[in-house]
Amino acid sequence: REGAATSRRRRGAALRGGPAMDLFGDLRRMNKRQLYYQVLNFAMIVSSALMIWKGLIVITGSESPIVVVLSGSMEPAFHRGDLLFLTNFHDDPIRAGEIVVFKVEGRDIPIVHRVIKIHEKENGNIKFLTKGDNNEVDDRGLYKEGQNWLEKKDVVGRARGFLPYVGMVTIIMNDYPKFKYALLAVMGAYVLLKRES
């Protein structure tokens, strides 16, 4: 009887507090050794992800080897939510027709557009102009005031491949920050509470 009453009290507490209270209950029931193990496990996953990211930066030469297309300006080549894989080797010359990801001074988010014109100066330096395939006009209106051409230093990378719509999760997380924090909390809780079988 006593066991049944305790079980009912626990069920009642779980129903009143919901999943959050259940989570804290699981954490309280863990001994310190289990908790330290789970925290170290979580830290190892995060550090492994960072190491993989840094490794990709070294291999591809791009400060951001993977980007998500955030607008429809490159349709039909790329759609909103497509995941692009980039490289940025400095010896490789930029050519008209290739798709580049570039940063403009004063804008935080990189832009994915196609190179439409190349202007080579007498000293060998190359400047170029970009445009979205789905846009009516070139990108001069997007560049900083007084800038008519982009230079190699503005390029984050060049598109080498893509996965369609895989980046929609990123877009949803940017559009709905509460969803992002909830997802991160659930993932963190899962890693902390997951027991070895």
Salt bridges, closest charged atoms under 4 A:
ASP26 OD1 - ARG29 NH2 2.58
GLU63 OE2 - LYS103 NZ 3.27
ASP92 OD1 - ARG95 NH1 3.48
ASP92 OD2 - ARG158 NH1 3.94
ASP92 OD2 - ARG160 NH2 3.29
GLU98 OE2 - ARG158 NH1 3.12
GLU98 OE1 - ARG160 NH1 3.82
GLU105 OE1 - LYS144 NZ 3.29
ASP133 OD2 - ARG114 NH2 2.74
ASP138 OD2 - ARG140 NH1 3.80
ASP139 OD2 - HIS113 ND1 2.62
GLU151 OE2 - LYS127 NZ 3.82
ASP154 OD1 - LYS153 NZ 3.48
ASP175 OD2 - ARG80 NH2 3.69
